[in-house]
Amino acid sequence: MNSSLDNLYSTCSSISESVPLLKNGQFSRSQLPNSGTNYLPSMPHKQKLLRSQPMHIHAVRCLQEEQLRTSSLPAIPNTFPELCTPASSPVLASGSLPQNEPVGKKSVVKVFSEDGTSKVVEILADMTARDFCQLLVYQSHCVDDNSWTLVEHHPHLGLERCLEDHEMVVQVQSMMSSESKFLFRKNYAKYEFFKNPVNFFPEQMVAWCQQSNGSIPQSQLLQNFLNANSCPEIQGFLYVKEVGKKSWKKLFVCLRRSGLYCSTKGMSKEPRHLQGISDLDDSNIYSLISCKKLYNAPTDFGICVKPKKVRNEVKELRFLCAEDEQSRTCWMTAFRLLKYGMLLYQNYRIPQQKKNLHTNFSTPVRSVSENSLVAMDFSGQTGRVIENPVEAQSAAMEEGHAWRKRSSRMNVLGSQSPLHPSTLSTAIHRTQHWFHGRISREESHTIIKQQGLVDGLFLLRDSQSNPKAFVLTLCHHQKIKHFQILPCDDDGQLFFSLDDGNTKFMDLIQLVEFYQLNKGVLPCKLKHHCIRVAL
């Protein structure tokens, strides 16, 4: 049995080799076998064919049957002749039918929040960082103030950076290692240099300011950076880590559109003395975390230039250190401006334009129940409707502050109201986003730095030295300051104050609202609060 199968397979193989087939399985017309020729092995007529024995079937016969079957089907008349190929054919061409459009490829991205919670989101491959942040804001029920960012975090290397709004999330994720992850956090300083460029670019670090002896106004700083025809240059001394060594050297470094260079001879900027550190197009700039501990850096203000294709190779990274935070911010901001140019400005303007369109063309939608509400005054013997809008607004503000006073009077008289000062004044602030509970001084510094060193950024926390007091942590001129809030007793009533009792508040919410409108004894008003959102 096996020998017969082998003979049949060898015979069929020889036929297929002698008579080639076309792609559709037909024989070539010039090589079609004669009808009288029998390519099957000779077999006696009386011998019965076993069912398990294979038979060779001519491909021509199968194709002819298929052609007869398809030709016997009636033609479908076409009501749109212009779609036919050729145009005179009354039958609809197969290629003229609409094809299904390919569905966008999706990828899975895992993102972490500041409190350690994570979330897995399925997104399109072409989704940008801005769109991804807006999606997370919508799903987390946060306030979209255009300050949310996606952070590329490398804990094993001690690096992190904020993704630009136009970057593709999936593309960045493909270049990350398994230890790396995305963080979802606030960054108020992302585009702050467009608002206050003077605070980000000191005159001694900008080359054209020194050459012109300060004749160029500060308002043209950003214009020179965004103009592709200009040649801005940032220069200064930085600590540069030697490649393959643990030692650092203080060198004169300059940043241009062509790349980042260090001078091998003092402050000379001659081409023969400049040594290239990195280019801008194929690299990204990161801030170093715990650079003293990981890389034995001389300061805490570390910078890392990392090529895009590098994942875990420490030898391919270039490490630098600045003297202070302002210098590091200047280098990193100039790197972004020289690399992206006008694209960075477009990212800054897009939410501003959307905000203007929203305020100019949209009106707040009010429900039927809200439209039926009116302001009432019950101070007299009979109630009256307040028709003046200004008077109605002031009455609403007074009513908002009066409930605290009423609850305090009730407790002084011995009422068993649940709004007791010991529970109300000391616990009502714990529901606010700006209160971070029992965190240390170092942790508050870390949160402020991560969410942007801008003026007015603040948070409140419990005091570690005094269990009954609180601490206001505030950022001003890229420096972090702390103000202790002490409780004080006045006629048996509890108040809070941070100026030795000159200005008293019934709770911390009143205190924050006051210093958001008034500078007082603080160096600046409270503007932005640090927030942590659970995904």
Secondary structure, 3 states (H helix, E strand, C coil): CHHHHHHHHHHHHHHHHHCCECCCCCECHHHCCCCCCCCCCCCCCCCCCCCCCCCCCCHHHHHHHHHHHHHCCCCCECCCHHHCCCCCCCECCHHHCCCCCCCCCEEEEEEECCCCCEEEEEEECCCEHHHHHHHHHHHHCCCCCCCEEEEEEECCCCEEEECCCCCEHHHHHHCCCCCCEEEEEECCCCCHHHHCHHHHCCHHHEHHHHHCCCCCCHHHHHHHHHCCCCCCCEEEEEEEECCCCCCEEEEEEEEECCEEEEECCCCCCCHHHEEEEECCCCEEEEEECCHHHHHCCCCCCEEEEEECCCCCCHHHCEEEECCCHHHHHHHHHHHHHHHHCHHHHHHHHHHHHHHHHHHHHCCCCCCHHHHCCCCEECCCCCCEECCCHHHHHHHHHHHHHHHHHHHHHHHHCCCCCCCCHHHHCCCHHHHCCCECCCCCHHHHHHHHHHCCCCCCEEEEEECCCCCCCEEEEEEECCEEEEEEEEEEEECCEEEEECCCCCCCECCHHHHHHHHHHCCCCCCCCCCEECCCCCC
